């Protein structure tokens, strides 16, 4: 990773496309490279064959096909890694991997970022990826954190068709983290094509620069993709991918057992145990960057019971995290006590272990004026994780906090959450790429995409760390923010999710776990059929 603290040595990709043609031919002569080589110096794979089908746990939303509308959650990247490509993105072995940008440098004052585009990269319609596309993509971007990025980027200069410079108003140590991981601003879309066909046509049939191109989409049913042989990193080996929407876990597992689908997302509890026992099927648990927690949306309202920190603490004491973890994710989830930041993120702070103590919870409620408990209203959650909600609702009821579960389909849940439409309790599941600072920006700081209210001291600490170039000083500030969050019970933690998936007998490389913390199969061009 390049450092924002000093002039950077260009970061260059180590993929085979970076080798010159004569180098590859020499290696081939030694028997070290068997694949034929194209005129561009790119190793040519055999023609893609066969197909694989996924059983997807959520209804695919067309907004997820467009990186310009990235919503601050991880789910859109399930599609983006197939259809599109980024300047820099998380990949196996590197959280900031050179992609459409083969290298980048940072000026000594941390205010200029220069990117050199990869020669030969192209969109699915054959147009080359150019600096014009990079500038157009950033200026078009309207997704999460777009206001923050627009405020901090002074301008974008096209030095030449393969060289683009981002000029910042002031040094910002998290620029690459936001540009390359947290947002969709660095996932490049085709300027000329969008200007020709219009925004609506592009959203219905997106053209990207990724390893797979769009074939068809049936809302609520399936998305079909086909291999894009000229993809710069490598030609995909599987010709056709179908992402089939199957909301019910039992139905997904049954389809996997019958061989109707090859890869299934999110199978939990007894169904996961059944999958594990079934010959020919493989359980694929992945500890991911999704951190489940409860958000007390009304804590800033003096008339709400949740305004009282004792009530929020009582709710935390009521939750049986260990029991639910074992029942739903076979004990694979991780109980860290940090409600929004996963344990592998830069600047993660480790809180004390959360405690399950219903008796202490009832005592706190009585001290707060609720000896018989209280009616706490609606408990909003993503419907694909309603079983976590059911467990927590039962735990709360056991201490007298009476709530009603309100499961909502994911795209609508995220929209309602970000539009500040919910009240009472929200089961959040922050899962975006980034670091502790990006999580704090989205979930704690004033005007954050999922923030219903904020605390001035946290806002000020966030402002201080955002301009701090010394990593050790930033860590102290970010640790303090997380400590305040836990002590005030702004959120209460549930767990860091283990995403339980399944793979059928036709799959060679499933690509689960290749990108650390990523819950889905990626990179798609690495996926293979068994024996291929």
VEXFILUM-795273 format. One line per 4 residues: number of its first residue (from 1); their letters; for each residue x, z, y of C-alpha. Coordinates in nm, 3 decimals, padded with zeros to 5 digits. Example, Ala and Ser with C-alpha at 12.3 -4.5 7.8 and 13.67 -1.06 7.14 Angstrom:
2
1 = as = 01.230/00.780/-00.450 | 01.367/00.714/-00.106
//
This chain:
532
1 = xxxx = 00.000/00.000/00.000 | 00.132/-00.081/00.344 | 00.175/00.208/00.582 | -00.005/00.227/00.917
5 = xxxx = 00.278/00.440/01.054 | 00.553/00.179/01.083 | 00.620/-00.194/01.070 | 00.513/-00.307/00.725
9 = xxxx = 00.693/-00.518/00.475 | 00.452/-00.796/00.381 | 00.243/-00.695/00.084 | 00.236/-00.987/-00.157
13 = xxxx = 00.021/-01.041/-00.462 | 00.194/-01.041/-00.798 | -00.061/-01.262/-00.971 | 00.061/-01.575/-01.147
17 = xxxx = -00.057/-01.799/-00.858 | 00.226/-01.651/-00.649 | 00.488/-01.814/-00.875 | 00.620/-02.161/-00.798
21 = xxxx = 00.545/-02.446/-01.035 | 00.908/-02.492/-01.142 | 00.931/-02.119/-01.224 | 00.627/-02.147/-01.450
25 = xxxx = 00.763/-02.459/-01.617 | 01.092/-02.281/-01.680 | 00.911/-01.986/-01.835 | 00.708/-02.225/-02.047
29 = xxxx = 01.029/-02.384/-02.170 | 01.142/-02.042/-02.288 | 00.814/-01.995/-02.471 | 00.702/-01.722/-02.229
33 = xxxx = 00.415/-01.921/-02.076 | 00.198/-02.124/-02.308 | -00.077/-02.230/-02.069 | -00.059/-02.567/-01.887
37 = xxxx = 00.021/-02.564/-01.516 | -00.177/-02.741/-01.242 | -00.024/-02.923/-00.947 | -00.079/-02.622/-00.720
41 = xxxx = 00.138/-02.402/-00.941 | -00.165/-02.223/-01.083 | -00.180/-02.155/-01.456 | -00.480/-02.339/-01.601
45 = xxxx = -00.689/-02.156/-01.858 | -00.888/-02.317/-02.134 | -01.234/-02.432/-02.032 | -01.484/-02.148/-02.011
49 = xxxx = -01.725/-02.123/-02.303 | -02.010/-01.906/-02.425 | -02.222/-01.655/-02.237 | -02.279/-01.284/-02.201
53 = xxxx = -02.590/-01.094/-02.091 | -02.608/-00.759/-01.915 | -02.893/-00.509/-01.917 | -02.895/-00.385/-01.557
57 = xxxx = -03.051/-00.050/-01.472 | -03.174/-00.136/-01.120 | -03.374/-00.420/-00.971 | -03.129/-00.659/-00.807
61 = xxxx = -03.188/-00.695/-00.434 | -03.114/-01.030/-00.261 | -02.947/-00.840/00.026 | -02.677/-00.745/-00.224
65 = xxxx = -02.579/-01.113/-00.258 | -02.460/-01.118/00.105 | -02.153/-00.907/00.193 | -02.261/-00.921/00.557
69 = xxxx = -02.538/-00.673/00.475 | -02.335/-00.421/00.269 | -02.534/-00.097/00.282 | -02.272/00.173/00.226
73 = xxxx = -02.339/00.215/-00.146 | -02.146/00.086/-00.445 | -02.426/-00.113/-00.614 | -02.386/-00.438/-00.412
77 = xxxx = -02.029/-00.466/-00.540 | -02.177/-00.524/-00.887 | -02.265/-00.870/-00.750 | -01.994/-00.913/-00.484
81 = xxxx = -01.709/-00.900/-00.737 | -01.863/-01.201/-00.913 | -01.991/-01.422/-00.628 | -01.748/-01.344/-00.348
85 = xxxx = -01.389/-01.254/-00.274 | -01.226/-01.032/-00.016 | -00.911/-01.048/00.192 | -00.799/-00.723/00.028
89 = xxxx = -00.995/-00.525/-00.231 | -00.967/-00.260/-00.503 | -00.832/-00.416/-00.823 | -00.667/-00.293/-01.144
93 = xxxx = -00.354/-00.100/-01.050 | -00.408/-00.121/-00.672 | -00.672/00.022/-00.442 | -00.559/-00.231/-00.176
97 = xxxx = -00.478/-00.546/-00.370 | -00.386/-00.878/-00.201 | -00.667/-01.123/-00.272 | -00.768/-01.399/-00.027
101 = xxxx = -00.495/-01.252/00.190 | -00.172/-01.295/-00.004 | 00.009/-01.060/00.238 | -00.037/-00.854/00.552
105 = xxxx = 00.179/-00.674/00.805 | 00.111/-00.397/01.055 | 00.275/-00.374/01.396 | 00.496/-00.077/01.486
109 = xxxx = 00.229/00.069/01.714 | -00.041/00.036/01.444 | -00.260/-00.185/01.663 | -00.208/-00.533/01.514
113 = xxxx = -00.284/-00.637/01.156 | -00.163/-00.986/01.058 | -00.303/-01.146/00.741 | -00.163/-01.458/00.573
117 = xxxx = -00.426/-01.639/00.368 | -00.361/-01.754/00.014 | -00.299/-02.127/-00.017 | -00.548/-02.308/-00.240
121 = xxxx = -00.829/-02.049/-00.223 | -01.165/-02.222/-00.189 | -01.539/-02.166/-00.176 | -01.772/-02.282/-00.450
125 = xxxx = -01.860/-02.598/-00.252 | -01.493/-02.699/-00.237 | -01.428/-02.597/00.125 | -01.094/-02.417/00.176
129 = xxxx = -01.093/-02.053/00.288 | -00.950/-02.050/00.641 | -00.883/-01.813/00.928 | -01.201/-01.943/01.094
133 = xxxx = -01.401/-01.809/00.799 | -01.231/-01.470/00.829 | -01.314/-01.438/01.199 | -01.669/-01.566/01.148
137 = xxxx = -01.729/-01.318/00.864 | -01.622/-01.019/01.071 | -01.825/-01.123/01.375 | -02.130/-01.191/01.155
141 = xxxx = -02.107/-00.859/00.970 | -02.405/-00.625/01.022 | -02.364/-00.383/00.732 | -02.256/-00.021/00.712
145 = xxxx = -02.005/00.099/00.978 | -02.029/-00.231/01.168 | -02.068/-00.057/01.505 | -01.765/00.161/01.435
149 = xxxx = -01.552/-00.139/01.342 | -01.669/-00.351/01.636 | -01.585/-00.066/01.875 | -01.233/-00.033/01.737
153 = xxxx = -01.141/-00.401/01.698 | -01.050/-00.552/02.037 | -01.032/-00.909/01.911 | -00.940/-01.152/01.633
157 = xxxx = -00.683/-01.427/01.692 | -00.654/-01.739/01.478 | -00.278/-01.797/01.479 | -00.312/-02.099/01.249
161 = xxxx = -00.556/-02.200/00.970 | -00.387/-01.959/00.727 | -00.290/-01.676/00.963 | -00.530/-01.436/01.136
165 = xxxx = -00.454/-01.133/01.353 | -00.684/-00.833/01.410 | -00.609/-00.652/01.739 | -00.726/-00.291/01.761
169 = xxxx = -00.803/-00.103/02.082 | -00.585/00.180/01.955 | -00.407/00.273/01.635 | -00.658/00.349/01.359
173 = xxxx = -00.507/00.467/01.030 | -00.826/00.391/00.835 | -00.871/00.030/00.948 | -00.771/-00.117/00.611
177 = xxxx = -00.973/00.142/00.421 | -01.288/00.043/00.610 | -01.211/-00.331/00.614 | -01.100/-00.364/00.254
181 = xxxx = -01.296/-00.102/00.060 | -01.582/00.080/00.234 | -01.758/-00.213/00.400 | -01.833/-00.578/00.328
185 = xxxx = -01.657/-00.696/00.646 | -01.356/-00.827/00.454 | -01.557/-01.017/00.189 | -01.533/-01.370/00.325
189 = xxxx = -01.828/-01.610/00.363 | -01.813/-01.984/00.449 | -01.859/-02.046/00.823 | -01.917/-02.421/00.803
193 = xxxx = -02.168/-02.395/00.516 | -02.374/-02.117/00.677 | -02.386/-02.299/01.009 | -02.501/-02.611/00.826
197 = xxxx = -02.776/-02.465/00.602 | -02.875/-02.156/00.803 | -02.881/-01.786/00.725 | -03.199/-01.783/00.515
201 = xxxx = -03.085/-02.068/00.289 | -02.750/-01.896/00.239 | -02.915/-01.571/00.136 | -03.134/-01.750/-00.119
205 = xxxx = -02.847/-01.948/-00.275 | -02.517/-01.791/-00.167 | -02.189/-01.980/-00.170 | -01.888/-01.756/-00.216
209 = xxxx = -01.521/-01.770/-00.310 | -01.541/-01.552/-00.621 | -01.486/-01.624/-00.991 | -01.855/-01.704/-01.055
213 = xxxx = -02.099/-01.922/-00.865 | -02.471/-01.875/-00.813 | -02.705/-02.063/-01.051 | -03.047/-01.898/-01.014
217 = xxxx = -03.226/-01.576/-00.928 | -03.567/-01.457/-01.045 | -03.661/-01.147/-00.841 | -03.714/-00.845/-01.063
221 = xxxx = -03.597/-01.038/-01.371 | -03.248/-01.187/-01.371 | -02.951/-01.335/-01.189 | -02.762/-01.622/-01.357
225 = xxxx = -02.400/-01.707/-01.271 | -02.159/-01.976/-01.392 | -01.780/-01.977/-01.409 | -01.592/-02.125/-01.113
229 = xxxx = -01.287/-02.284/-01.275 | -01.078/-02.325/-00.955 | -01.080/-01.952/-00.880 | -00.731/-01.872/-00.754
233 = xxxx = -00.653/-01.564/-00.966 | -00.750/-01.711/-01.301 | -01.023/-01.931/-01.446 | -01.295/-01.717/-01.606
237 = xxxx = -01.312/-01.751/-01.984 | -01.688/-01.687/-02.020 | -01.893/-01.981/-01.893 | -02.225/-01.813/-01.810
241 = xxxx = -02.325/-01.459/-01.717 | -02.684/-01.334/-01.700 | -02.764/-01.004/-01.530 | -03.105/-00.908/-01.667
245 = xxxx = -03.309/-00.633/-01.501 | -03.429/-00.377/-01.759 | -03.531/-00.060/-01.573 | -03.616/00.154/-01.879
249 = xxxx = -03.320/00.311/-02.063 | -03.482/00.299/-02.404 | -03.568/-00.068/-02.362 | -03.210/-00.144/-02.255
253 = xxxx = -03.067/00.028/-02.561 | -03.314/-00.144/-02.795 | -03.216/-00.485/-02.651 | -02.848/-00.403/-02.704
257 = xxxx = -02.910/-00.298/-03.065 | -03.102/-00.623/-03.132 | -02.821/-00.832/-02.983 | -03.038/-00.964/-02.700
261 = xxxx = -02.792/-00.830/-02.446 | -02.419/-00.764/-02.474 | -02.346/-00.499/-02.211 | -02.579/-00.224/-02.094
265 = xxxx = -02.553/-00.001/-01.789 | -02.661/00.364/-01.771 | -02.778/00.505/-02.104 | -02.794/00.884/-02.102
269 = xxxx = -02.881/01.192/-02.303 | -03.016/01.142/-02.654 | -03.010/00.764/-02.609 | -02.636/00.778/-02.537
273 = xxxx = -02.588/00.980/-02.855 | -02.787/00.718/-03.047 | -02.574/00.440/-02.898 | -02.260/00.627/-03.001
277 = xxxx = -02.385/00.654/-03.361 | -02.487/00.286/-03.395 | -02.238/00.070/-03.591 | -02.106/-00.222/-03.388
281 = xxxx = -02.185/-00.064/-03.052 | -01.931/00.111/-02.830 | -02.002/00.389/-02.582 | -01.818/00.335/-02.251
285 = xxxx = -01.832/00.648/-02.033 | -01.667/00.608/-01.693 | -01.605/00.892/-01.447 | -01.686/00.719/-01.121
289 = xxxx = -01.672/00.775/-00.747 | -02.046/00.847/-00.732 | -02.091/01.213/-00.633 | -02.445/01.344/-00.675
293 = xxxx = -02.568/01.610/-00.437 | -02.875/01.749/-00.258 | -02.911/01.683/00.114 | -03.122/01.926/00.317
297 = xxxx = -03.259/01.674/00.565 | -03.455/01.932/00.769 | -03.180/02.191/00.814 | -03.163/02.118/01.190
301 = xxxx = -03.535/02.196/01.235 | -03.580/02.568/01.324 | -03.932/02.559/01.178 | -03.814/02.447/00.835
305 = xxxx = -03.720/02.695/00.558 | -03.409/02.479/00.505 | -03.283/02.580/00.852 | -03.184/02.914/00.696
309 = xxxx = -02.846/02.888/00.526 | -02.955/03.156/00.277 | -03.232/02.927/00.152 | -02.990/02.636/00.108
313 = xxxx = -02.750/02.864/-00.076 | -03.031/02.984/-00.300 | -03.109/02.626/-00.395 | -02.743/02.575/-00.488
317 = xxxx = -02.739/02.889/-00.703 | -03.050/02.767/-00.885 | -02.890/02.447/-01.018 | -02.767/02.454/-01.379
321 = xxxx = -02.499/02.187/-01.348 | -02.326/02.249/-01.680 | -02.650/02.239/-01.877 | -02.769/01.917/-01.713
325 = xxxx = -02.427/01.757/-01.751 | -02.426/01.819/-02.124 | -02.786/01.708/-02.169 | -02.770/01.390/-01.961
329 = xxxx = -02.410/01.266/-01.967 | -02.281/01.435/-02.285 | -02.051/01.655/-02.076 | -01.855/01.359/-01.934
333 = xxxx = -01.951/01.422/-01.568 | -01.715/01.636/-01.359 | -01.833/01.945/-01.169 | -01.592/01.970/-00.875
337 = xxxx = -01.805/02.157/-00.620 | -01.738/01.892/-00.354 | -02.077/01.738/-00.273 | -01.968/01.404/-00.121
341 = xxxx = -01.598/01.331/-00.194 | -01.472/01.239/-00.545 | -01.167/01.418/-00.676 | -00.937/01.114/-00.682
345 = xxxx = -00.989/01.018/-00.315 | -00.719/01.064/-00.055 | -00.773/01.388/00.144 | -01.010/01.537/-00.117
349 = xxxx = -01.055/01.912/-00.076 | -01.119/02.127/-00.383 | -01.385/02.394/-00.317 | -01.447/02.700/-00.531
353 = xxxx = -01.643/02.624/-00.847 | -02.020/02.624/-00.789 | -02.211/02.908/-00.953 | -02.542/02.907/-01.143
357 = xxxx = -02.712/03.243/-01.075 | -03.096/03.232/-01.059 | -03.120/03.608/-00.998 | -02.895/03.586/-00.691
361 = xxxx = -03.097/03.285/-00.574 | -03.426/03.481/-00.587 | -03.262/03.769/-00.398 | -03.145/03.538/-00.119
365 = xxxx = -03.493/03.385/-00.092 | -03.646/03.731/-00.057 | -03.393/03.822/00.215 | -03.486/03.500/00.397
369 = xxxx = -03.856/03.596/00.395 | -03.967/03.407/00.084 | -04.004/03.672/-00.191 | -04.254/03.454/-00.376
373 = xxxx = -04.068/03.133/-00.313 | -04.217/02.852/-00.105 | -04.357/02.500/-00.119 | -04.060/02.277/-00.035
377 = xxxx = -04.235/01.941/-00.017 | -04.102/01.614/-00.157 | -03.776/01.560/-00.345 | -03.667/01.199/-00.286
381 = xxxx = -03.438/01.020/-00.529 | -03.326/00.682/-00.658 | -03.564/00.614/-00.949 | -03.278/00.513/-01.179
385 = xxxx = -03.155/00.873/-01.153 | -03.492/01.046/-01.165 | -03.389/01.234/-01.480 | -03.124/01.418/-01.276
389 = xxxx = -03.398/01.492/-01.023 | -03.630/01.621/-01.294 | -03.365/01.868/-01.410 | -03.295/01.994/-01.057
393 = xxxx = -03.667/02.020/-00.971 | -03.713/02.238/-01.281 | -03.415/02.454/-01.179 | -03.556/02.502/-00.828
397 = xxxx = -03.900/02.588/-00.965 | -03.746/02.859/-01.183 | -03.646/03.052/-00.867 | -03.969/02.978/-00.676
401 = xxxx = -03.876/02.664/-00.479 | -04.165/02.428/-00.552 | -04.098/02.058/-00.496 | -04.255/01.726/-00.593
405 = xxxx = -04.030/01.452/-00.733 | -04.056/01.123/-00.542 | -03.856/00.855/-00.730 | -03.813/00.527/-00.536
409 = xxxx = -03.660/00.197/-00.650 | -03.296/00.181/-00.537 | -03.303/-00.080/-00.261 | -03.611/00.082/-00.103
413 = xxxx = -03.461/00.431/-00.147 | -03.137/00.333/00.031 | -03.333/00.168/00.312 | -03.556/00.471/00.357
417 = xxxx = -03.256/00.706/00.343 | -03.054/00.508/00.600 | -03.360/00.454/00.823 | -03.409/00.835/00.833
421 = xxxx = -03.759/00.810/00.683 | -03.734/01.101/00.437 | -03.778/01.476/00.484 | -03.720/01.800/00.292
425 = xxxx = -03.484/01.722/00.000 | -03.290/01.401/-00.070 | -03.091/01.351/-00.390 | -02.795/01.154/-00.257
429 = xxxx = -02.532/00.978/-00.466 | -02.247/00.866/-00.239 | -02.057/00.602/-00.436 | -01.883/00.369/-00.191
433 = xxxx = -01.512/00.291/-00.200 | -01.294/00.464/00.059 | -01.138/00.805/00.119 | -01.253/01.145/00.242
437 = xxxx = -01.267/01.022/00.602 | -01.498/00.733/00.520 | -01.733/00.964/00.327 | -01.738/01.208/00.618
441 = xxxx = -01.814/00.922/00.861 | -02.112/00.801/00.657 | -02.257/01.136/00.548 | -02.161/01.408/00.799
445 = xxxx = -02.077/01.273/01.144 | -02.325/01.196/01.422 | -02.471/00.844/01.389 | -02.344/00.806/01.031
449 = xxxx = -02.557/00.572/00.823 | -02.697/00.857/00.608 | -02.678/01.138/00.866 | -03.002/01.308/00.978
453 = xxxx = -02.833/01.566/01.200 | -02.479/01.681/01.275 | -02.271/01.974/01.394 | -02.061/01.935/01.714
457 = xxxx = -01.751/02.104/01.570 | -01.746/01.863/01.273 | -01.796/01.566/01.507 | -01.499/01.681/01.715
461 = xxxx = -01.275/01.737/01.412 | -01.364/01.391/01.284 | -01.271/01.239/01.622 | -00.935/01.417/01.611
465 = xxxx = -00.841/01.298/01.262 | -00.949/00.940/01.331 | -00.673/00.904/01.592 | -00.411/01.107/01.405
469 = xxxx = -00.126/00.899/01.258 | 00.048/01.185/01.077 | -00.091/01.201/00.723 | -00.025/01.571/00.674
473 = xxxx = -00.206/01.663/00.995 | -00.500/01.440/00.902 | -00.521/01.611/00.565 | -00.546/01.956/00.727
477 = xxxx = -00.829/01.838/00.954 | -01.020/01.658/00.678 | -00.985/01.958/00.448 | -01.128/02.177/00.724
481 = xxxx = -01.429/01.945/00.765 | -01.502/01.958/00.392 | -01.462/02.336/00.388 | -01.716/02.374/00.671
485 = xxxx = -01.955/02.139/00.488 | -01.941/02.356/00.175 | -01.958/02.691/00.356 | -02.266/02.587/00.559
489 = xxxx = -02.429/02.426/00.255 | -02.498/02.108/00.452 | -02.516/01.950/00.107 | -02.508/02.122/-00.228
493 = xxxx = -02.317/01.954/-00.511 | -02.453/01.846/-00.847 | -02.162/01.661/-01.008 | -01.926/01.365/-00.996
497 = xxxx = -02.108/01.121/-01.220 | -01.995/00.994/-01.557 | -02.166/00.656/-01.582 | -02.254/00.604/-01.951
501 = xxxx = -02.257/00.239/-02.062 | -02.265/00.047/-02.388 | -02.098/-00.266/-02.523 | -02.208/-00.488/-02.811
505 = xxxx = -02.002/-00.657/-03.084 | -01.961/-00.997/-02.910 | -01.761/-00.853/-02.620 | -01.382/-00.865/-02.618
509 = xxxx = -01.273/-00.721/-02.284 | -01.569/-00.557/-02.107 | -01.367/-00.471/-01.791 | -01.514/-00.120/-01.776
513 = xxxx = -01.262/00.113/-01.615 | -01.013/-00.155/-01.507 | -01.079/-00.066/-01.141 | -01.046/00.314/-01.112
517 = xxxx = -01.372/00.487/-01.017 | -01.575/00.164/-01.024 | -01.888/00.205/-01.240 | -01.946/-00.160/-01.330
521 = xxxx = -01.766/-00.440/-01.515 | -01.497/-00.594/-01.294 | -01.298/-00.804/-01.233 | -01.541/-01.054/-01.388
525 = xxxx = -01.267/-01.310/-01.450 | -01.102/-01.060/-01.690 | -01.411/-01.033/-01.913 | -01.383/-01.207/-02.252
529 = xxxx = -01.577/-01.280/-02.567 | -01.434/-01.132/-02.885 | -01.187/-01.371/-03.040 | -01.159/-01.583/-02.726
//
